[in-house]
Amino acid sequence: MKAVRIHGNGGPEVLVYEDVPRPVPGEGQVLVRVEAAGVNPIDASVREGAFPTPKRPPKIIGSDGAGVVEETGPGVSGIGVGDEVFFTGLGIGMEGSYADYAVVNAVQAVAKPKGLSFAEAAAMGLVFATAHYALVRRGGLRAGETVLVQGGSGGVGTASIQLARALGARVLATTGRDEVTQTLKDLGADEVINYRTSDVPAEVRRLTDGEGVALVHELVTSENLTADVAMIAKSGRIVCTGQGPRPDAVVPIGAALSLDATILFMSTSNAGRAGVAQIMAEVATLAEQGKIRAVVGKTMPLSQARQAHEALAGPHVGKIVLVP
């Protein structure tokens, strides 16, 4: 079969499209014929070596995918050959999804939402699991609250906007690109703020009549945490999902103390494989109800994974998806 592997760490040039042996599912695993694989920032981090993984090169990368169960291993029940599934969480301790076939732990394989293409399902994996874990599990979002999504035009950002709206929140979002404003509003953002041309804290205070937001979903923590504290209401929460360009951030302690601020950090992997699968089942239900949708920005052949990673590093909206 064909797959995209890395033999060492580095830039997009280390991605090699090559022939590899077709894998065999083991105990509690299924073999999935991959019809689409989502491209995520974590894939780039694994490629660069910035996210150390138990599975060392040479290795197939890729966290997300969707496809058809081709074979089941011993001890698998509740899922069978021919079932259409989507999944997330590969490429860390096992081979990834950038391949014609992928071995997936059965607990990670979730029934593909009805009405979604394989590309759309693959695009919903990690980003919606991350957004749900941030807003619901860590942030405790309640209907009627106001949420600010810091970095609304990326994969997690577009997922967070949709989930917050589906959960009954008022949604504010930031972006650095005016041309995506209407797209973000179509996804559920009530207001979109260009952080390059606006004073975001002042604009948030204006839009909330001076009160601030109940919850900030922060995707660029090292850049924005100080401003986030200035934008939350009393007893407001900040859920930090993405690091940003630096390894640390500044917290204005006096302001945070005065607001009874809660600053939460998170990693979706802490939910465990079964926990993430449960989240994805909830996401699938919302998708089938038409409350959320995948945002596929670009579809590319698997053989062009290198170009896909180059595109990932630049400005884009939604998800890049590879199709074998």
Helices and strands as residue ranges (DSSP letters): E 2-6, G 12-14, E 15-19, E 29-39, H 41-48, E 59-60, E 65-72, E 84-87, E 101-105, G 106-108, E 110-111, H 118-123, H 125-132, I 133-138, E 146-150, H 155-166, E 170-175, G 178-180, H 181-187, E 191-194, H 200-207, E 213-218, H 221-229, E 232-240, H 253-258, E 262-265, G 268-271, H 272-288, E 296-301, G 302-304, H 305-312, E 319-323
